[in-house]
C-alpha cells in the first residue's frame, strides 16, 4: 500500500511540475535575486506572436499600459516597470507587515521562447525617525537565508517567499496567456 501511495504521489508531483511555468529559485547555483531570468517555452510560437501576445497580456493586466511600458523594440524586447501592491511580506516581533514592490522586468523573444528577466526591484519604505520614505533596494541572497544552525530565518524566509512568489505569479500568468489558443482569445473578445 505504501509503495502504491508513494508511486501515485511521485506521479502527481511529476505531472504538476511539468504542467507549470518555470519559476525563479534561490539556491547555491542561483545565489542572488535579482538578476535572474526564466525562459517560457511554447511550441509553435513565432517571434511576432510572442511579442504581440505579450503586449496584449500587458494591456490586460496593467491599468495604464502606456505608463508601464518603458521601452520596446518590435519583436525584440519589451521592458516594463510596474508595482505589486503588498508584494513583500515580512514578520517583525510577531507582527506581519505588507509592503509594495516596484519592479523592472524585460521580455525578450525568440522562436518558441519568451525570456522573462527580473532586472531589479525595490520595496516601499514608509520611513521612520531614522530614514525617509521611498523605494529601497532589497536584494535577496541565498547566503543570508539560513541561520548558523541551518534553519531558515523566519522573517527573511517569508520575505523571500513572497517576493519570489510575486515574480513567479507574473511568469505563470504570462505563460498561461501565451499557451491559450488564439481562437479562444478572439472568441473572448467577441463574447459581449
Secondary structure, DSSP 8 states (H G I E B T S, - for coil): -HHHHHHHHHHHHHHHHHHS------SSSS-EESSEEEEEE-TT--HHHHHHHHHHHHHHH-TTHHHHEEEEETTTEEEEEEEEEEEEEEEETTEEEEEEEEEEEEEEEETTEEEEEEEEEEEEE---SSS-SEEEE--EEGGGSB-TTS-B-HHHHHHHHHHHHHHHHHHHHHHHHHHS-HHHHHHHHT--
